[in-house]
Amino acid sequence: MLYDLRRADVRVKWLVTGLLATLGLSYVFGAAMVALYAGFTPQSVAATYAGAEMSMPMPPETTMVVQRPMSMAEFAGPEVHTVDTKLLIQDTHVHVPMYGLIAAALGIVVVGLSLPRRRALGLIALLFAAPWLDFAGMWLTKLVSPRFAIVTIAAGWAMGVAYLIVAALAIHQMWLSPERG
C-alpha cells in the first residue's frame, strides 16, 4: 500500500475530509441543477438533449428582443430546457476535464483505503467510467436516439454512488476505526 489513511497524519486526514466535503457539496448542487434543467427521467433527459436546437446562438452575438403573444395555458406548461450541439460541445469541454480531476482526486483517496486490490481497481474504474458514460449518453441521445437518455441517468447515479462509497469508506477508516499499529 502506498499510504494508509487510517495511519495518516491528522493534516492529511483533514485535507481528505475537506476535499470530500467540498466535492459532496458540489454533487448536491449538481443534482439540484440536473433536477432543474434536465430531470431524472428518460423522457425529460431525452427532451433536453434530443430536443430541437436552440433558437438563439450561444453565446448571443447580438442582443435581440422577441415579442409574441402567449396564452395562459403556455404559462402553466412545463419549461423544457434544451441543449443544442454548440452548448453540448461547450459543456463537454468544461465538464469532462473537471470530472477527470475529480475522479483522480477520489482515486488517490481510494489508494489510501484498506481495500482488496480488485475492489480498489474497480472503484477507481467506476470513478472514471461514470462521467465518460454520462457524456456518451448525452451525445448518443443528441445524435443517435432519445433512448440513450437512460445511459446518462445511469451514469449520473453511478457517479453519485461512487462518490458516496469513497466518502463513507474514507471517513470511516480515517476517523471512526482504530489506527493500525
VMD Tcl script that draws the C-alpha trace (Angstrom):
set ca {
  {0.00 0.00 0.00}
  {1.36 3.41 -0.97}
  {-0.14 5.09 2.07}
  {-2.73 4.25 4.69}
  {-5.38 6.82 5.56}
  {-6.01 5.11 8.91}
  {-2.44 5.86 9.97}
  {-2.06 9.15 8.11}
  {-1.08 12.34 9.85}
  {-4.09 14.33 11.06}
  {-3.24 17.03 8.48}
  {-3.68 14.52 5.65}
  {-6.93 13.27 7.18}
  {-8.18 16.85 7.49}
  {-7.19 17.58 3.86}
  {-9.03 14.49 2.60}
  {-12.06 15.33 4.75}
  {-12.15 18.87 3.36}
  {-11.84 17.55 -0.20}
  {-14.66 15.06 0.34}
  {-16.89 17.70 1.95}
  {-16.28 20.14 -0.91}
  {-16.94 17.51 -3.57}
  {-20.01 16.34 -1.69}
  {-21.41 19.87 -1.68}
  {-20.75 20.18 -5.41}
  {-22.53 16.85 -6.03}
  {-25.58 18.08 -4.10}
  {-25.76 21.26 -6.18}
  {-25.02 19.27 -9.34}
  {-28.01 17.04 -8.60}
  {-30.15 20.14 -7.96}
  {-29.03 21.59 -11.30}
  {-29.89 18.34 -13.10}
  {-33.31 18.37 -11.42}
  {-33.90 21.96 -12.59}
  {-32.70 21.63 -16.19}
  {-32.82 18.00 -17.33}
  {-34.74 15.99 -14.75}
  {-34.24 12.39 -13.69}
  {-36.48 10.56 -16.12}
  {-35.51 9.22 -19.54}
  {-38.26 11.35 -21.09}
  {-37.04 14.62 -19.55}
  {-33.39 13.90 -20.35}
  {-34.31 12.99 -23.93}
  {-36.32 16.23 -24.25}
  {-33.29 18.17 -23.04}
  {-30.70 16.61 -25.34}
  {-32.65 15.22 -28.29}
  {-34.97 18.22 -28.44}
  {-34.93 20.96 -31.04}
  {-31.88 23.10 -31.42}
  {-31.96 26.36 -29.51}
  {-33.31 29.31 -31.47}
  {-30.62 31.70 -30.27}
  {-26.90 31.07 -30.73}
  {-24.95 30.53 -27.51}
  {-23.45 32.91 -26.54}
  {-25.54 35.52 -28.35}
  {-23.61 37.58 -30.85}
  {-26.16 40.39 -30.69}
  {-28.91 41.50 -28.38}
  {-32.39 40.85 -29.64}
  {-35.88 41.16 -28.27}
  {-38.64 38.84 -29.42}
  {-42.24 39.52 -28.51}
  {-45.11 37.18 -29.19}
  {-48.48 36.66 -27.60}
  {-48.78 33.79 -25.12}
  {-51.85 32.09 -23.74}
  {-52.32 31.37 -20.05}
  {-52.00 27.65 -20.85}
  {-48.49 28.25 -22.20}
  {-47.50 29.86 -18.92}
  {-48.78 26.86 -16.99}
  {-46.91 24.33 -19.16}
  {-43.56 22.93 -18.12}
  {-40.48 24.77 -19.30}
  {-38.20 22.47 -21.28}
  {-34.53 23.36 -21.21}
  {-32.87 22.25 -24.43}
  {-29.19 21.76 -25.08}
  {-28.08 22.29 -28.65}
  {-24.91 20.87 -30.19}
  {-22.88 24.02 -29.54}
  {-23.81 24.08 -25.86}
  {-23.14 20.34 -25.55}
  {-19.67 20.89 -27.05}
  {-19.06 23.65 -24.51}
  {-20.36 21.54 -21.61}
  {-18.24 18.56 -22.68}
  {-15.16 20.78 -22.99}
  {-15.62 22.13 -19.46}
  {-17.04 19.15 -17.56}
  {-15.03 16.19 -18.86}
  {-11.62 17.52 -17.72}
  {-13.12 18.53 -14.36}
  {-14.69 15.09 -13.93}
  {-11.28 13.60 -14.71}
  {-9.64 15.70 -11.99}
  {-12.39 14.78 -9.53}
  {-12.01 11.08 -10.40}
  {-8.23 11.36 -9.97}
  {-8.56 13.07 -6.59}
  {-11.06 10.47 -5.39}
  {-8.86 7.73 -6.87}
  {-5.93 8.96 -4.77}
  {-8.19 8.67 -1.73}
  {-9.09 5.11 -2.79}
  {-5.39 4.21 -2.94}
  {-5.12 5.12 0.77}
  {-8.04 2.93 1.81}
  {-7.75 -0.58 3.18}
  {-9.44 -2.37 0.28}
  {-8.60 -5.51 -1.64}
  {-6.72 -4.61 -4.81}
  {-9.56 -5.70 -7.16}
  {-12.15 -3.66 -5.28}
  {-9.92 -0.61 -5.33}
  {-9.27 -1.03 -9.05}
  {-12.99 -1.49 -9.70}
  {-13.86 1.61 -7.70}
  {-11.22 3.69 -9.50}
  {-12.51 2.39 -12.85}
  {-16.06 3.39 -11.86}
  {-14.90 6.88 -10.85}
  {-13.57 7.43 -14.38}
  {-16.11 5.40 -16.39}
  {-19.24 7.04 -14.97}
  {-18.53 10.56 -16.29}
  {-17.45 9.16 -19.66}
  {-20.73 7.27 -19.88}
  {-22.64 10.35 -18.71}
  {-21.41 12.41 -21.65}
  {-21.55 9.47 -24.05}
  {-25.22 9.18 -23.14}
  {-25.79 12.88 -23.80}
  {-24.08 12.72 -27.19}
  {-25.81 9.49 -28.18}
  {-29.17 10.96 -27.15}
  {-28.44 14.04 -29.26}
  {-27.05 12.27 -32.33}
  {-28.48 8.73 -32.38}
  {-31.65 8.16 -30.37}
  {-33.55 9.55 -27.37}
  {-33.39 6.03 -25.93}
  {-29.78 6.66 -24.89}
  {-31.03 9.09 -22.21}
  {-31.08 6.11 -19.84}
  {-27.27 5.89 -20.18}
  {-26.94 9.45 -18.92}
  {-29.26 8.78 -16.00}
  {-27.50 5.55 -15.00}
  {-24.06 7.16 -15.30}
  {-25.11 10.15 -13.21}
  {-26.34 7.86 -10.46}
  {-23.13 5.81 -10.77}
  {-21.05 8.97 -10.22}
  {-23.02 9.77 -7.08}
  {-22.83 6.22 -5.74}
  {-19.08 6.01 -6.40}
  {-18.54 9.28 -4.53}
  {-20.66 8.07 -1.59}
  {-18.72 4.79 -1.39}
  {-15.36 6.59 -1.36}
  {-16.54 9.22 1.13}
  {-18.12 6.70 3.50}
  {-15.12 4.37 3.45}
  {-12.64 7.23 3.87}
  {-14.48 8.91 6.75}
  {-14.95 5.56 8.47}
  {-11.34 4.46 8.06}
  {-9.81 7.86 8.90}
  {-11.93 8.92 11.84}
  {-14.04 6.04 13.14}
  {-11.85 2.92 13.01}
  {-8.81 2.34 15.18}
  {-5.40 3.06 13.70}
  {-3.33 0.03 12.87}
  {-0.07 -0.35 14.72}
}
mol new
graphics top color blue
foreach p $ca { graphics top sphere $p radius 0.5 }
foreach p [lrange $ca 0 end-1] q [lrange $ca 1 end] { graphics top cylinder $p $q radius 0.2 }
display resetview
